[in-house]
Amino acid sequence: MRIAFFSTKPYDRIWFEPMAKDYGYEIYFIELPFSEETVFLAKGYDAVCIFVNDHVNAQMIDTLHEMGVKALLLRSAGYNHVDTRAAKGKVAVLRVPSYSPEAVAEFAMAMLLTVNRFTHKAYGRTREFNMNINGLMGTDLYHKVAGVIGTGKIGQAMIRIFHGFRMNVLAYDPYPNSNLDVQYVSLEELLSKADFLSLHCPLTPDTHHIINEKTISIMKDGAYLVNTSRGGLIDTQALINGLLAKKFGGVGLDVYEEEEGLFYEDCSDEIIQDDNLARLTTFPNVLITSHMGFFTVEAMQSIAHETLENAYALENNLTLKNLVE
């Protein structure tokens, strides 16, 4: 099998190159993102491998189908960046549903702890021998109420972590899991009671802007919000308005709804044109990272293995357990 691998970063090669040789596959690594302008590079390949910020529309699906490309291999669990309806019957869309739930959940907790206890600011101060701790006061997590929206594998890992801090955990999911040691409540009740809120749901039409002006108004004053899932879960302008109104104790964002073209790139020498993102960076109680919650050795190995297993299943007419339908 020949695979065109888009949005390549140096760390992708570390695992994909040796594993591809073990499978006997040829991978053509392309640094460019997958787009209408670069889709032609997939000609002559059996599959295209893409990442979360590579958006695939119906026209691109038709082009891939005409070129004989059999599959879109997603290096992600989410698939909201692909027109899966257009792909049906033309190109198989295969995802990586579970690579390391703990990686994302642990990072979400790290963000929450950081923005709560201002460790990032303390680090900057002490490097300049400013040992003043004024303005760095946080709050205990012990016995506080934690809210988890979305109880899939990452949400479940987050619940376990919150329990480890002896927090009272509430969860919301339209499809409750009766096997979990957690109290399910309505979204409104969770928002009104949670001191610390973590988002772990996929981006769908139902969850788009699940955090908006209305839901923010329901939240506790001084609540903490962390999003390591998808940027589109939060209405950015509503979040900014809430921050200006001093609604939040702190906010941690590993994702952003307009992150395409910015996240994963070095833009340090550029003037950022996104006014909302620039505004968010000015708030002292906001921590932003570049969609790196998944980024651990274990997760990267798992992503590479599962992606190539998807290709192997397709090539050998095996059951496509990770097919997006």
HUSULPE-V838841 format. One record per residue. N is the residue number from 1. RES is the residue in one letter. PHI is phi in degrees with one decimal (999 if undefined). OMEGA is omega as a letter, one per 30 degrees, with the letter a starting at -180 (none if undefined). D_LAST is the distance of its C-alpha to the last C-alpha in whole Angstrom. Layout:
# HUSULPE-V838841
((N;RES;PHI;OMEGA;D_LAST) (N;RES;PHI;OMEGA;D_LAST))
This chain:
# HUSULPE-V838841
((1;M;999;l;23) (2;R;-109.7;a;24) (3;I;-123.3;l;22) (4;A;-90.9;a;22) (5;F;-109.6;a;22) (6;F;-96.1;a;23) (7;S;55.3;a;24) (8;T;-71.6;l;26) (9;K;-119.2;a;29) (10;P;-52.8;a;31) (11;Y;-71.2;l;30) (12;D;-67.1;a;27) (13;R;-65.3;a;29) (14;I;-54.8;a;31) (15;W;-102.2;a;28) (16;F;-69.5;a;26) (17;E;-61.0;a;29) (18;P;-66.4;l;30) (19;M;-66.3;l;27) (20;A;-61.7;l;26) (21;K;-64.1;l;29) (22;D;-63.6;l;29) (23;Y;-83.9;a;26) (24;G;78.3;a;28) (25;Y;-98.4;l;25) (26;E;-106.3;l;27) (27;I;-112.9;l;26) (28;Y;-102.0;a;27) (29;F;-82.6;a;27) (30;I;-123.6;a;27) (31;E;-74.4;a;28) (32;L;-68.0;l;27) (33;P;-70.1;l;24) (34;F;-84.7;a;21) (35;S;-154.6;l;22) (36;E;-61.3;a;23) (37;E;-80.6;a;26) (38;T;-112.3;a;25) (39;V;-59.6;a;22) (40;F;-63.1;a;25) (41;L;-68.5;a;26) (42;A;-83.9;a;23) (43;K;-62.5;l;24) (44;G;91.5;a;25) (45;Y;-108.3;a;23) (46;D;-82.6;a;20) (47;A;-147.9;l;17) (48;V;-120.2;l;18) (49;C;-110.4;a;18) (50;I;-130.6;a;18) (51;F;-113.3;a;19) (52;V;-64.8;a;18) (53;N;-100.2;l;20) (54;D;-95.0;a;19) (55;H;-93.2;a;17) (56;V;-121.6;a;16) (57;N;-99.5;a;16) (58;A;-62.4;l;15) (59;Q;-63.1;l;19) (60;M;-66.7;l;18) (61;I;-59.9;l;15) (62;D;-60.5;l;17) (63;T;-63.9;l;20) (64;L;-60.7;l;18) (65;H;-61.7;l;17) (66;E;-64.6;l;21) (67;M;-82.6;l;22) (68;G;86.7;l;20) (69;V;-71.9;a;18) (70;K;-89.4;a;15) (71;A;-150.2;l;13) (72;L;-106.3;l;13) (73;L;-96.9;a;14) (74;L;-90.9;l;14) (75;R;-89.6;a;17) (76;S;-160.7;l;16) (77;A;-83.7;l;14) (78;G;-72.9;a;13) (79;Y;-137.8;a;11) (80;N;-68.9;a;12) (81;H;-87.5;a;14) (82;V;-123.6;l;12) (83;D;-79.0;a;11) (84;T;-68.8;l;7) (85;R;-65.6;l;8) (86;A;-69.0;a;11) (87;A;-76.8;a;9) (88;K;-57.4;l;7) (89;G;81.8;a;10) (90;K;-117.6;a;12) (91;V;-134.4;l;11) (92;A;-71.9;l;9) (93;V;-107.5;a;8) (94;L;-118.7;a;9) (95;R;-112.9;l;11) (96;V;-115.4;a;14) (97;P;-68.7;a;13) (98;S;-148.1;l;17) (99;Y;-110.4;l;20) (100;S;-164.6;l;23) (101;P;-55.9;a;22) (102;E;-63.2;a;26) (103;A;-59.0;a;26) (104;V;-70.1;a;25) (105;A;-64.5;l;27) (106;E;-63.4;l;30) (107;F;-68.6;l;30) (108;A;-60.1;l;29) (109;M;-68.2;l;32) (110;A;-61.9;l;34) (111;M;-63.6;a;34) (112;L;-62.6;l;35) (113;L;-64.1;a;38) (114;T;-65.4;a;39) (115;V;-71.9;l;38) (116;N;-76.0;a;40) (117;R;-101.5;l;43) (118;F;56.3;a;43) (119;T;-64.6;l;43) (120;H;-67.0;l;42) (121;K;-74.4;l;45) (122;A;-61.3;l;48) (123;Y;-61.4;l;47) (124;G;-62.2;a;48) (125;R;-65.9;a;51) (126;T;-68.3;l;52) (127;R;-64.4;l;52) (128;E;-102.7;l;54) (129;F;59.9;l;56) (130;N;-94.2;a;56) (131;M;-96.1;l;56) (132;N;-74.0;a;56) (133;I;-99.9;l;53) (134;N;-60.0;l;54) (135;G;87.9;a;50) (136;L;-110.5;a;48) (137;M;-76.8;l;48) (138;G;-105.6;l;45) (139;T;-139.1;l;44) (140;D;-65.1;l;44) (141;L;-91.1;a;40) (142;Y;-54.0;l;42) (143;H;68.0;l;42) (144;K;-78.4;a;40) (145;V;-95.1;l;37) (146;A;-105.8;l;33) (147;G;-116.9;l;30) (148;V;-118.9;l;27) (149;I;-100.8;a;24) (150;G;101.5;a;21) (151;T;-119.2;l;21) (152;G;-73.9;a;18) (153;K;-62.9;l;20) (154;I;-71.6;l;21) (155;G;-60.2;l;23) (156;Q;-65.4;l;24) (157;A;-63.3;l;26) (158;M;-66.2;l;27) (159;I;-60.5;l;29) (160;R;-60.5;l;30) (161;I;-66.7;l;32) (162;F;-59.3;l;33) (163;H;-62.3;l;35) (164;G;-62.8;l;36) (165;F;-90.1;l;38) (166;R;58.6;l;39) (167;M;-95.6;l;38) (168;N;-88.5;a;37) (169;V;-104.4;l;33) (170;L;-115.1;a;31) (171;A;-136.7;l;27) (172;Y;-130.3;l;25) (173;D;-160.6;l;21) (174;P;-63.6;l;20) (175;Y;-123.7;a;19) (176;P;-59.9;l;22) (177;N;-105.9;a;22) (178;S;-68.5;a;25) (179;N;-86.4;a;26) (180;L;-87.8;l;27) (181;D;-86.4;a;30) (182;V;-155.9;l;30) (183;Q;-93.7;l;31) (184;Y;-83.9;l;28) (185;V;-137.2;l;30) (186;S;-69.7;l;29) (187;L;-60.0;a;28) (188;E;-63.3;l;31) (189;E;-67.3;l;33) (190;L;-61.3;a;31) (191;L;-62.8;a;32) (192;S;-76.9;a;36) (193;K;-108.0;a;36) (194;A;-73.5;l;35) (195;D;-84.6;l;37) (196;F;-131.7;a;34) (197;L;-122.4;a;31) (198;S;-126.2;a;28) (199;L;-97.0;a;24) (200;H;-141.7;l;21) (201;C;-112.6;l;18) (202;P;-71.0;l;15) (203;L;-88.5;l;16) (204;T;-133.0;l;14) (205;P;-56.5;a;16) (206;D;-75.9;a;18) (207;T;-99.7;l;19) (208;H;-58.1;a;20) (209;H;55.7;l;24) (210;I;-63.0;l;24) (211;I;-100.2;a;27) (212;N;-140.9;a;29) (213;E;-55.0;a;33) (214;K;-67.3;a;33) (215;T;-69.2;l;31) (216;I;-65.3;l;33) (217;S;-65.5;l;36) (218;I;-77.5;a;35) (219;M;-65.6;l;35) (220;K;-63.2;l;39) (221;D;-66.4;a;41) (222;G;84.8;l;41) (223;A;-69.4;l;37) (224;Y;-107.6;a;35) (225;L;-127.3;l;32) (226;V;-127.9;l;30) (227;N;-128.2;l;26) (228;T;-116.9;a;25) (229;S;-100.2;l;21) (230;R;-139.1;a;20) (231;G;-61.3;a;23) (232;G;-68.4;l;22) (233;L;-70.2;a;22) (234;I;-116.3;l;26) (235;D;-76.0;a;28) (236;T;-59.7;a;30) (237;Q;-65.2;l;33) (238;A;-65.1;l;33) (239;L;-64.1;l;33) (240;I;-61.8;l;36) (241;N;-61.1;l;38) (242;G;-65.2;l;37) (243;L;-65.5;l;39) (244;L;-63.8;l;42) (245;A;-84.7;a;42) (246;K;60.2;l;43) (247;K;-73.8;a;40) (248;F;-103.3;l;38) (249;G;-74.2;l;40) (250;G;-171.8;a;38) (251;V;-136.6;l;34) (252;G;-117.8;a;32) (253;L;-122.6;l;30) (254;D;-97.1;l;28) (255;V;-136.2;a;25) (256;Y;-150.9;a;26) (257;E;-66.8;l;24) (258;E;-117.2;a;26) (259;E;-76.2;a;26) (260;E;-57.2;a;25) (261;G;87.6;l;28) (262;L;-114.5;a;30) (263;F;-67.2;a;28) (264;Y;76.9;l;29) (265;E;-118.1;l;31) (266;D;-90.4;a;35) (267;C;-109.4;a;36) (268;S;-66.8;l;40) (269;D;-101.1;a;42) (270;E;-111.3;l;40) (271;I;-89.8;a;41) (272;I;-72.3;a;37) (273;Q;-87.3;a;37) (274;D;-82.3;a;34) (275;D;-64.4;a;37) (276;N;-66.7;l;35) (277;L;-65.0;l;34) (278;A;-61.2;l;38) (279;R;-65.6;a;39) (280;L;-60.6;a;36) (281;T;-69.8;a;38) (282;T;-86.3;a;42) (283;F;-79.2;a;41) (284;P;-68.9;a;43) (285;N;-106.3;l;40) (286;V;-117.8;l;37) (287;L;-116.0;a;36) (288;I;-120.2;l;33) (289;T;-125.9;a;32) (290;S;-99.9;l;29) (291;H;47.7;a;26) (292;M;-120.0;a;27) (293;G;-57.9;a;26) (294;F;-80.2;a;24) (295;F;-82.3;l;27) (296;T;-128.4;l;29) (297;V;-56.2;a;30) (298;E;-62.6;a;27) (299;A;-67.2;a;24) (300;M;-64.8;l;25) (301;Q;-62.4;a;25) (302;S;-66.1;l;22) (303;I;-60.5;a;20) (304;A;-62.9;a;22) (305;H;-64.3;a;22) (306;E;-67.6;l;18) (307;T;-62.9;a;17) (308;L;-73.8;l;19) (309;E;-65.4;l;18) (310;N;-62.1;l;15) (311;A;-63.7;a;17) (312;Y;-63.3;l;19) (313;A;-62.1;l;16) (314;L;-64.8;a;15) (315;E;-63.3;a;18) (316;N;-104.8;l;19) (317;N;56.6;l;17) (318;L;-90.1;l;16) (319;T;-62.4;a;13) (320;L;-90.5;a;11) (321;K;-67.0;a;11) (322;N;-108.2;l;9) (323;L;-72.3;l;6) (324;V;-87.2;a;4) (325;E;-114.5;none;0))
